[in-house]
Amino acid sequence: MPGGDSAAAGGKTGVRIVVVGDRGTGKSSLIAAAATESFSENVSPVLPPTRLPADFFPDRVPITIIDTSANLESRGKLNEELKRADVIVLTYACDFPLTLTRLSSFWLQEFRRLELKVPVIVVGCKVDLRDDSQPISLEQIMGPIMQQYREIETCIECSAVTLMQVPDVFYYAQKAVLHPTAPLFDQDTQALQPRCIRALRRIFILFDSDMDGALNDAELNDFQVKCFDAPLQPAEIVGVRRVVQEKKKEGVNDLGLTLDGFLFLHSLFIDKGRLETTWAVLRKFGYGSDLKLRDDFLPAPLKHAPDQSIELTIEAVEFVRRVFRLYDTNNHGALRPAELDELFSTAPENPWDEAPYKDATERTTQGNLTLKGFLSEWALMTMLDPRGSLANLLYIGYGGNPASALHVTRRRSVDRKKQQTERNVFHCLVFGPKNAGKSTLLNSFIGRPFSESHEPTAGERYAVNVVDQPGVCMVATLGNKKTLILREIPEDGVKKFLSNKESLSSSDVAVFVYDSSDEYSWKKSNELLVEVARHGEESGYGVPSLIIAAKDDLDPHPRSVQNSVRVCQELGIGASIPVSSKLGDMNNVFCRILSAAEHPHLNIPETVAGREHKQFRQLFNHSLLFMSVGAAFAVVGMAALRAYSGRRNSSR
């Protein structure tokens, strides 16, 4: 099936090989023999770094070989080199059995102690000196060791004197880096790794043009040309089908090569040691060694101002809506967990199984993800991880231009000057003291039922939903609805959050929650409000702010009510909004938060110091204006005087 050179080597521009082993095992002689293609009796105990040119092996990637000393006094330097290695060549002497024993009793244990995560090539040197009267099976000796230490990629014996298999040592070392086994194949189960199956499934689907679940002759040929720049001859296609059918009957049907057959072929390549074939296919479609799309395949707009954010374009939103409908097989308007897993079966994993995406959106009482929840997850992922969002669009089949899937919004500073915004996704920071009701507010936003029991939020948390604005004619597209992202900042995390000067730059609005029945809660919330307002004034990233009086079902503390009215007036923001999650009376709070975000020039709190600084700046600007006008009049006066003097002199 393969018919061309290997694809690009995963973006690697060089391979660093570190050669280690006991003293006298032949490390330096092995390196010298590979570099000079000859044997020398006089080799330095430790060679300087040795470079093999790019054309030394077919992958055309240069190799740097680092020789090391096993002396105790050199152990620090050895460990540094090991941590910089792409691959380790571990040597023993075939004529000295003790060095073979020390592979597992010392060296391999040492690599694990150092937490090295690179492949190991075990090399028996001086095979020409081994006592042939006692034949030894390499497989018998190394089999148990390789079972215990899965990081061992290959075992090989060589001779620097006869040059037997010397180049092969470094070929296998390079191959272990450029075409590693571990990401593709599980040695314990003797099966393809889950991520490998997912990536190959995606590639299979891309070529199954008629979507019949099998690659016919034309589709199989398209795949071959795309990956290896060479078409398959009719006899070769017949041969591929025959090989698969003999070993895996369900791998071929009347329509062509099935997904099972496609996966079996790649298992066969790996079993035959032809990992470069499967890697060529994967890398042709942008996969790196971690079986995720490489950054150079993801043209995400990463360069933007701090007060800009990234959203999905209308085209991308329409695509994810179509995908939702495709996998909502029972047309209930929600995806079951199994349907969501199937949707992401061509991605490395379901990206929403972990925080901050897990439990961040609206779900049904059965735990199914609604359309609003689905769109909200995409909005959150695009804001937090634009490149990851783009990658997942491609994993699930987005066929448009990747560069047109994401959109950089206008700067928030420009929005304030224009007194309007074009955003579809708004980011709201939620501040407040402990037990004020922040988490309950987020739960209400995504339709979670009220609960009397409460566990303090350990860290930051997100809740996101599509907000329906009353009185606005809504068309069923995200472009005509707005998505609101609530980000809860724990009280003890505020100081760290504000330590970054640009911490408010990506936010559209901030809310400050307090327990309306607790005077201390109001006091702490007010302190947070002033602290955030001051930070906004100093950084130039002030945001519209609202105060939320939570737990309105309890008797309000009179002084808190009076003080909140006074503070709102002093800071120039709207009156506090009473809400009760327990009673379900949310007072339209989320629409009001959204409205504040859509009017970026209003409700920005102004402290006394900030107001004085603003007045000083205005006075200073007016002074400059008067000085400029005065200077202009002086210039005009001087010009007039000179003109008058010139006329008098000429009339004499």
VOTOR-965351 format. One record per residue (C-alpha): residue number from 1; x, y, z. Coordinates in steps of 0.001 Angstrom, whole numbers, padded with zeros to 6 digits. Example, Ala and Ser with C-alpha at 12.3 -4.5 7.8 and 13.67 -1.06 7.14 Angstrom:
REC num      xx      yy      zz
REC   1  012300 -004500  007800
REC   2  013670 -001060  007140
This chain:
REC num      xx      yy      zz
REC   1  000000  000000  000000
REC   2  002710  002597  000839
REC   3  004730  003756 -002103
REC   4  006791  006847 -001277
REC   5  009206  008466  001115
REC   6  008276  009109  004738
REC   7  006279  012235  005457
REC   8  007743  015136  007362
REC   9  009317  013920  010597
REC  10  006832  015499  012948
REC  11  008487  018880  012751
REC  12  011767  017581  014210
REC  13  014806  019450  012886
REC  14  017337  017256  014652
REC  15  017680  014202  016904
REC  16  019875  014243  020003
REC  17  021178  010769  020942
REC  18  022919  010274  024284
REC  19  025073  007131  024550
REC  20  025483  005738  028085
REC  21  026688  002533  029700
REC  22  029307  001037  031969
REC  23  032965  001865  031458
REC  24  034620 -000276  028790
REC  25  031413 -001299  027008
REC  26  032519  000347  023739
REC  27  030533  003600  023695
REC  28  033215  005808  022131
REC  29  034344  003169  019614
REC  30  030726  002710  018510
REC  31  030290  006453  017900
REC  32  033632  006800  016098
REC  33  032902  003811  013858
REC  34  029500  005254  012889
REC  35  030966  008695  012089
REC  36  034049  007494  010142
REC  37  032749  004165  008831
REC  38  035986  002612  010065
REC  39  037499  001200  013245
REC  40  040298  002897  015161
REC  41  042325  001457  018041
REC  42  043019  004934  019416
REC  43  039770  006590  020456
REC  44  039407  009233  023163
REC  45  037771  008027  026396
REC  46  034951  010547  025846
REC  47  034345  012000  022399
REC  48  033092  015538  021782
REC  49  029576  015843  020302
REC  50  029464  014024  016967
REC  51  027141  015100  014160
REC  52  025807  012819  011437
REC  53  024562  014817  008418
REC  54  020926  014980  007323
REC  55  021524  012648  004367
REC  56  022967  009894  006572
REC  57  019528  008218  006828
REC  58  016405  008384  004592
REC  59  014427  010670  006914
REC  60  016979  013428  006222
REC  61  017091  014669  009808
REC  62  020559  015431  011246
REC  63  021731  013515  014313
REC  64  023856  014754  017210
REC  65  025493  011982  019258
REC  66  026602  012751  022810
REC  67  029266  010508  024365
REC  68  029315  010219  028177
REC  69  031500  009008  031005
REC  70  030348  006486  033609
REC  71  032708  007867  036269
REC  72  031067  008950  039511
REC  73  032630  012412  039311
REC  74  030888  012926  035944
REC  75  027457  011833  037191
REC  76  026050  015386  037371
REC  77  027006  016125  033765
REC  78  025669  012722  032690
REC  79  022269  013427  034263
REC  80  022094  016817  032533
REC  81  022765  015189  029165
REC  82  020187  012476  029799
REC  83  017512  015106  030507
REC  84  018262  016775  027162
REC  85  018165  013519  025178
REC  86  015593  012670  022523
REC  87  016647  009011  022776
REC  88  019132  007013  024851
REC  89  021499  004358  023506
REC  90  022340  002079  026456
REC  91  025378 -000140  025876
REC  92  026685 -003361  027364
REC  93  029680 -005498  026361
REC  94  028866 -008873  024818
REC  95  032110 -010286  026243
REC  96  031404 -009046  029791
REC  97  028090 -010491  031160
REC  98  028145 -008281  034275
REC  99  027493 -005208  032113
REC 100  024368 -006916  030786
REC 101  023146 -007561  034338
REC 102  023637 -003897  035238
REC 103  021169 -002784  032578
REC 104  018249 -003640  034859
REC 105  020034 -003528  038224
REC 106  021267  000049  037719
REC 107  020849  001918  034445
REC 108  017172  001420  033667
REC 109  016259  002072  037297
REC 110  018339  005260  037176
REC 111  016458  006481  034084
REC 112  013178  006045  035931
REC 113  014524  007798  039013
REC 114  015357  010761  036766
REC 115  011795  010528  035325
REC 116  013079  010357  031764
REC 117  010329  009959  029168
REC 118  012370  009020  026100
REC 119  012848  005737  024225
REC 120  015843  003510  025002
REC 121  017832  001459  022481
REC 122  019798 -001356  024172
REC 123  023007 -002139  022264
REC 124  025345 -005098  022802
REC 125  028805 -003954  021657
REC 126  031881 -006108  020907
REC 127  029805 -008978  019559
REC 128  032951 -010094  017713
REC 129  034576 -010899  021095
REC 130  031751 -013046  022467
REC 131  032518 -016664  023269
REC 132  030726 -018558  020487
REC 133  031057 -021823  022415
REC 134  028197 -020588  024607
REC 135  025502 -019399  022183
REC 136  023101 -016865  023707
REC 137  019664 -015879  022399
REC 138  019238 -012102  022548
REC 139  015471 -012577  022676
REC 140  015760 -014928  025648
REC 141  017955 -012514  027585
REC 142  016213 -009256  026726
REC 143  012608 -010503  026597
REC 144  011970 -010342  030374
REC 145  013806 -006994  030654
REC 146  011735 -005467  027838
REC 147  008562 -006724  029515
REC 148  009532 -004871  032686
REC 149  010890 -001733  031006
REC 150  008518 -000773  028211
REC 151  010643  002275  027386
REC 152  013067 -000068  025598
REC 153  012247  000348  021922
REC 154  014772 -002012  020313
REC 155  017658 -004342  021208
REC 156  020540 -004855  018781
REC 157  024079 -006269  018813
REC 158  026969 -004791  016853
REC 159  030733 -004698  016369
REC 160  032773 -001527  015867
REC 161  035686 -003694  014615
REC 162  033752 -005334  011796
REC 163  031218 -002443  011492
REC 164  028448 -005054  011771
REC 165  025118 -003240  012374
REC 166  026883 -000069  013565
REC 167  024803  002265  011327
REC 168  021680  000323  012327
REC 169  022154  001336  015967
REC 170  021701  005022  015163
REC 171  019080  004354  012491
REC 172  016897  002631  015108
REC 173  017653  005393  017598
REC 174  016527  008050  015121
REC 175  013534  005959  014141
REC 176  012466  005646  017803
REC 177  012230  009460  017917
REC 178  010752  010175  014496
REC 179  008501  007099  014352
REC 180  007901  006034  017968
REC 181  005991  002875  018782
REC 182  004386  003853  022098
REC 183  001874  006439  020762
REC 184  000637  003962  018144
REC 185  000731  000538  019746
REC 186  000164 -000905  023223
REC 187  002702 -003673  023771
REC 188  000738 -005136  026688
REC 189 -002560 -005559  024833
REC 190 -000937 -005923  021398
REC 191 -003447 -003450  019996
REC 192 -003519  000041  018534
REC 193 -003606  002822  021104
REC 194 -006986  004601  021526
REC 195 -005636  007917  020215
REC 196 -004163  006194  017183
REC 197 -007527  004566  016418
REC 198 -009274  007943  016733
REC 199 -006811  009656  014389
REC 200 -007016  006871  011794
REC 201 -010819  006864  012036
REC 202 -010826  010582  011202
REC 203 -008582  010012  008181
REC 204 -010759  007094  007035
REC 205 -013903  009247  007231
REC 206 -012221  012054  005271
REC 207 -011730  009685  002323
REC 208 -015098  007912  002611
REC 209 -016621  010442  000223
REC 210 -019903  008598 -000290
REC 211 -020217  007966  003466
REC 212 -021053  004298  003020
REC 213 -018642  003073  005685
REC 214 -016106  001603  003255
REC 215 -013341  002811  000937
REC 216 -014038  001738 -002637
REC 217 -011253  001433 -005209
REC 218 -011357  005119 -006167
REC 219 -011391  006300 -002530
REC 220 -008563  003934 -001616
REC 221 -006555  005246 -004529
REC 222 -007222  008862 -003499
REC 223 -005877  008007 -000056
REC 224 -002740  006435 -001543
REC 225 -002024  009427 -003795
REC 226 -002627  011914 -000976
REC 227 -000312  010137  001461
REC 228  002381  008666 -000782
REC 229  002153  010576 -004088
REC 230  001734  007352 -006049
REC 231 -001446  005628 -007275
REC 232 -002262  001993 -006585
REC 233 -002410 -000363 -009541
REC 234 -005569 -002519 -009836
REC 235 -003575 -005622 -008926
REC 236 -002264 -003893 -005784
REC 237 -005786 -002999 -004666
REC 238 -006824 -006612 -005119
REC 239 -003759 -007639 -003110
REC 240 -004619 -005261 -000257
REC 241 -008158 -006614 -000060
REC 242 -006959 -010217 -000146
REC 243 -004466 -009686  002696
REC 244 -007121 -008062  004856
REC 245 -009812 -010610  004044
REC 246 -007542 -013532  004921
REC 247 -006797 -012147  008387
REC 248 -009930 -010146  009182
REC 249 -013116 -011042  007336
REC 250 -015061 -007983  008497
REC 251 -012250 -005799  007130
REC 252 -013668 -006054  003594
REC 253 -017235 -006054  002295
REC 254 -018944 -005644 -001088
REC 255 -018424 -001875 -000892
REC 256 -014700 -001949 -000201
REC 257 -012260 -001690  002716
REC 258 -014070 -001087  006010
REC 259 -012788  000893  008989
REC 260 -011882 -002408  010687
REC 261 -009848 -003350  007642
REC 262 -008175  000060  007495
REC 263 -007159 -000215  011154
REC 264 -005976 -003801  010636
REC 265 -003655 -002712  007818
REC 266 -001947 -000246  010126
REC 267 -001669 -002860  012877
REC 268  000011 -005055  010274
REC 269  002490 -002306  009304
REC 270  003433 -001819  012952
REC 271  003748 -005560  013555
REC 272  006145 -005791  010592
REC 273  008246 -002917  011993
REC 274  007070 -000457  009337
REC 275  005955  002243  011741
REC 276  007161  004914  009320
REC 277  004238  004004  007040
REC 278  001572  004740  009640
REC 279  003463  007841  010795
REC 280  003664  009060  007193
REC 281 -000127  008896  006980
REC 282 -000666  010603  010331
REC 283  001832  013375  009660
REC 284  000372  014027  006232
REC 285 -002765  015075  008097
REC 286 -000932  017235  010620
REC 287 -000518  014901  013591
REC 288  002439  015250  015939
REC 289  004004  012583  018127
REC 290  001272  013114  020741
REC 291 -001341  012311  018048
REC 292 -002788  015794  018213
REC 293 -002785  018266  015334
REC 294  000470  020202  015243
REC 295  000455  023958  015765
REC 296  001563  024611  012167
REC 297 -001727  023001  011029
REC 298 -003791  025357  013200
REC 299 -003830  028948  011909
REC 300 -005406  030323  015080
REC 301 -005201  034140  015440
REC 302 -003038  034166  018550
REC 303 -001655  037695  018205
REC 304 -004147  040219  019505
REC 305 -004395  043022  022045
REC 306 -005160  042105  025685
REC 307 -008630  043664  025429
REC 308 -009571  041638  022361
REC 309 -011030  038136  022449
REC 310 -011693  035352  019956
REC 311 -015067  033979  018875
REC 312 -016305  031440  016353
REC 313 -017403  032950  013070
REC 314 -020999  032555  011898
REC 315 -019805  029899  009426
REC 316 -018213  027854  012217
REC 317 -021261  028252  014477
REC 318 -023538  026975  011714
REC 319 -021219  023996  011276
REC 320 -021380  022986  014950
REC 321 -025174  023395  014870
REC 322 -025330  020958  011935
REC 323 -023085  018529  013791
REC 324 -025391  018706  016825
REC 325 -028425  017890  014680
REC 326 -026554  015030  012999
REC 327 -025754  013314  016306
REC 328 -029076  014115  017991
REC 329 -030452  010884  016552
REC 330 -033736  010904  018482
REC 331 -034399  014609  017774
REC 332 -034926  015377  021474
REC 333 -032823  018528  021330
REC 334 -030086  017132  023582
REC 335 -027080  014849  023176
REC 336 -026765  011795  025392
REC 337 -023264  011038  026766
REC 338 -022874  008197  024262
REC 339 -023815  010506  021372
REC 340 -021334  013126  022570
REC 341 -018597  010485  022808
REC 342 -019394  009370  019268
REC 343 -019276  012981  018068
REC 344 -015733  013341  019441
REC 345 -014642  009828  018421
REC 346 -012300  011342  015816
REC 347 -010697  013694  018360
REC 348 -007912  012608  020738
REC 349 -010507  012686  023535
REC 350 -013703  014443  024522
REC 351 -012365  017940  025345
REC 352 -015228  018674  027739
REC 353 -014668  015789  030149
REC 354 -012412  017881  032387
REC 355 -012502  021307  034049
REC 356 -013182  024062  033194
REC 357 -015671  022660  030656
REC 358 -017169  019851  032705
REC 359 -020381  020980  034465
REC 360 -020061  024475  032965
REC 361 -023196  024417  030811
REC 362 -026902  023688  030740
REC 363 -027955  020026  030757
REC 364 -031257  018191  031036
REC 365 -032320  016381  034205
REC 366 -031012  013188  032559
REC 367 -027576  014779  032151
REC 368 -027865  015285  028382
REC 369 -026286  018317  026699
REC 370 -028790  020749  025181
REC 371 -028158  022738  022016
REC 372 -027645  025884  024099
REC 373 -025200  023971  026256
REC 374 -023400  022631  023184
REC 375 -023005  026083  021641
REC 376 -021954  027465  025014
REC 377 -019168  024888  025395
REC 378 -017773  025931  022017
REC 379 -017931  029619  022979
REC 380 -016092  028947  026251
REC 381 -013433  026786  024607
REC 382 -012867  029360  021871
REC 383 -012368  032126  024426
REC 384 -010029  030121  026680
REC 385 -008197  028000  024114
REC 386 -008647  029245  020530
REC 387 -006130  026796  019084
REC 388 -007736  023873  020903
REC 389 -011157  024972  019677
REC 390 -009937  025120  016086
REC 391 -008301  021707  016427
REC 392 -011540  020160  017671
REC 393 -013487  021746  014811
REC 394 -011122  019997  012410
REC 395 -011268  016715  014335
REC 396 -015045  016534  013968
REC 397 -014996  017304  010261
REC 398 -014964  021074  009684
REC 399 -014187  021349  005985
REC 400 -013991  025112  005579
REC 401 -010850  027198  005538
REC 402 -009425  026833  009080
REC 403 -008319  030463  009012
REC 404 -011954  031561  008573
REC 405 -013325  029647  011570
REC 406 -012228  032115  014240
REC 407 -012760  035851  014544
REC 408 -010835  038414  016616
REC 409 -013203  040942  018167
REC 410 -012752  044685  018176
REC 411 -010783  046141  021084
REC 412 -012876  046877  024172
REC 413 -011292  050342  024431
REC 414 -012696  051101  020969
REC 415 -016097  049733  022020
REC 416 -016168  052223  024916
REC 417 -015358  055146  022665
REC 418 -018035  054105  020173
REC 419 -020420  053332  023075
REC 420 -021427  050023  021527
REC 421 -020059  046560  020916
REC 422 -020201  043984  018132
REC 423 -019454  040985  020348
REC 424 -021565  037854  020530
REC 425 -019777  036382  023565
REC 426 -019386  038340  026814
REC 427 -017084  037585  029720
REC 428 -018333  038416  033227
REC 429 -016198  038249  036384
REC 430 -018058  037218  039550
REC 431 -016536  038534  042801
REC 432 -017752  038249  046351
REC 433 -016847  036998  049836
REC 434 -017264  033402  050947
REC 435 -020873  032217  051354
REC 436 -022188  035266  049513
REC 437 -023965  033134  046891
REC 438 -021554  033252  043932
REC 439 -021696  029522  043170
REC 440 -025469  029480  043572
REC 441 -025706  032341  041072
REC 442 -023657  030328  038557
REC 443 -025781  027238  039168
REC 444 -028978  029209  038546
REC 445 -027521  030506  035295
REC 446 -027117  026983  033899
REC 447 -030395  025639  035280
REC 448 -029087  023715  038277
REC 449 -031664  023316  041076
REC 450 -031139  025211  044323
REC 451 -029466  023261  047118
REC 452 -029228  024170  050811
REC 453 -025916  022306  051132
REC 454 -022894  024209  049927
REC 455 -019284  023280  049338
REC 456 -016926  026246  048902
REC 457 -015475  026532  045402
REC 458 -011844  025399  045533
REC 459 -010721  027447  042535
REC 460 -012017  029450  039630
REC 461 -015143  028096  037988
REC 462 -017039  028892  034797
REC 463 -020712  028812  033873
REC 464 -021818  029685  030344
REC 465 -025156  029914  028602
REC 466 -026958  031528  025704
REC 467 -029067  034416  027018
REC 468 -032496  035047  025551
REC 469 -033212  038757  025693
REC 470 -036894  039553  026308
REC 471 -038561  041755  023735
REC 472 -035972  041043  021064
REC 473 -036969  039133  017956
REC 474 -034677  036122  018005
REC 475 -033640  034140  014958
REC 476 -032228  030711  015799
REC 477 -028604  031567  015229
REC 478 -025950  032381  017755
REC 479 -025247  035568  015840
REC 480 -028637  036951  016983
REC 481 -028344  035624  020518
REC 482 -025640  036441  022992
REC 483 -023530  034088  025036
REC 484 -022604  035058  028574
REC 485 -019640  033473  030357
REC 486 -019606  033801  034149
REC 487 -016220  033302  035792
REC 488 -016247  032916  039560
REC 489 -013191  034342  041337
REC 490 -012887  032942  044891
REC 491 -012322  035541  047607
REC 492 -008868  034168  048425
REC 493 -007915  034243  044752
REC 494 -008613  037928  044129
REC 495 -005159  039142  045141
REC 496 -003432  036750  042740
REC 497 -005933  037596  040007
REC 498 -005317  041342  040304
REC 499 -001533  040915  040466
REC 500 -001621  040877  036672
REC 501 -002015  044412  035317
REC 502 -004067  043120  032364
REC 503 -006358  040880  034444
REC 504 -009469  042958  033645
REC 505 -008623  043555  029994
REC 506 -010470  040497  028642
REC 507 -013611  041112  030700
REC 508 -016784  042885  029583
REC 509 -018510  043251  032942
REC 510 -017978  042440  036632
REC 511 -020547  041628  039299
REC 512 -020087  041786  043059
REC 513 -022260  039401  045047
REC 514 -023078  039745  048743
REC 515 -025442  038088  051214
REC 516 -028105  040767  051731
REC 517 -028823  039485  055264
REC 518 -025199  039769  056403
REC 519 -023590  043154  057068
REC 520 -020073  041668  057042
REC 521 -020725  040117  053618
REC 522 -021711  043539  052270
REC 523 -018612  045122  053763
REC 524 -016278  042571  052127
REC 525 -018072  042817  048782
REC 526 -017780  046611  048880
REC 527 -014040  046326  049599
REC 528 -013649  044022  046606
REC 529 -015611  046429  044410
REC 530 -013386  049371  045372
REC 531 -010235  047260  044949
REC 532 -011264  046115  041451
REC 533 -012411  049640  040498
REC 534 -009058  051068  041593
REC 535 -007220  048393  039606
REC 536 -009291  049260  036535
REC 537 -008458  052957  036873
REC 538 -004744  052289  037308
REC 539 -004513  049793  034448
REC 540 -006887  051581  032055
REC 541 -009110  048491  031848
REC 542 -012085  049553  033946
REC 543 -015214  047444  033360
REC 544 -018949  048059  033855
REC 545 -019882  046757  037303
REC 546 -023069  045660  039043
REC 547 -023857  044751  042641
REC 548 -026032  041699  043315
REC 549 -027815  041370  046653
REC 550 -028182  037592  046972
REC 551 -030421  035592  049334
REC 552 -033273  038091  049026
REC 553 -035572  035492  050621
REC 554 -033884  036313  053971
REC 555 -034489  039490  055960
REC 556 -032147  042135  054559
REC 557 -029766  043885  056913
REC 558 -030963  047550  057049
REC 559 -027502  049070  057127
REC 560 -026378  046992  054147
REC 561 -029318  048272  052106
REC 562 -028583  051896  052997
REC 563 -024860  051537  052375
REC 564 -025338  049818  049028
REC 565 -027535  052687  047804
REC 566 -024915  055227  048908
REC 567 -021990  053308  047380
REC 568 -023752  052871  044029
REC 569 -024423  056621  043885
REC 570 -020862  057514  044886
REC 571 -019285  055170  042331
REC 572 -021742  056087  039581
REC 573 -023152  052611  038940
REC 574 -026669  051204  038901
REC 575 -028562  050191  042029
REC 576 -027917  046735  043473
REC 577 -030041  043895  042088
REC 578 -031849  041706  044663
REC 579 -032103  038001  043744
REC 580 -033231  034798  045442
REC 581 -032062  031532  043908
REC 582 -033988  029624  046559
REC 583 -037296  031172  045477
REC 584 -036326  031183  041809
REC 585 -036706  034965  041708
REC 586 -033638  036035  039710
REC 587 -035016  039498  038842
REC 588 -033901  039130  035211
REC 589 -030338  039464  036508
REC 590 -028571  037720  033623
REC 591 -030196  039921  031003
REC 592 -029191  042930  033112
REC 593 -025608  041693  033285
REC 594 -025652  041232  029523
REC 595 -027122  044697  029021
REC 596 -024330  046228  031103
REC 597 -021764  044392  028982
REC 598 -023409  045633  025778
REC 599 -023068  049233  026986
REC 600 -019328  049320  027722
REC 601 -019251  053062  028463
REC 602 -021760  052938  031333
REC 603 -021629  051682  034924
REC 604 -017848  051884  035173
REC 605 -017185  052589  038875
REC 606 -015240  055739  039658
REC 607 -013405  056039  042983
REC 608 -012671  059382  044664
REC 609 -009002  059125  043673
REC 610 -009970  058174  040149
REC 611 -012402  061083  039878
REC 612 -009782  063546  041131
REC 613 -007222  062175  038696
REC 614 -009746  062476  035864
REC 615 -010561  066068  036818
REC 616 -006861  066915  037027
REC 617 -006278  065398  033601
REC 618 -009202  067353  032125
REC 619 -007932  070576  033735
REC 620 -004456  069896  032445
REC 621 -005789  069253  028928
REC 622 -007822  072475  029073
REC 623 -004722  074357  030182
REC 624 -002806  072951  027260
REC 625 -005644  073989  024964
REC 626 -005640  077572  026325
REC 627 -001855  077719  026025
REC 628 -002078  076474  022444
REC 629 -004769  079045  021581
REC 630 -002754  081793  023294
REC 631  000374  080794  021414
REC 632 -001582  080817  018163
REC 633 -002891  084344  018843
REC 634  000655  085481  019663
REC 635  001958  084076  016380
REC 636 -000872  085721  014444
REC 637 -000233  089033  016273
REC 638  003488  088950  015499
REC 639  002725  088219  011860
REC 640  000272  091144  011689
REC 641  002774  093484  013349
REC 642  005477  092512  010897
REC 643  003108  093056  007953
REC 644  002113  096511  009274
REC 645  005749  097531  009821
REC 646  006595  096366  006305
REC 647  003819  098500  004798
REC 648  004943  101641  006745
REC 649  008531  101248  005636
REC 650  007532  100846  002003
REC 651  005301  103996  002104
REC 652  008152  106268  003260
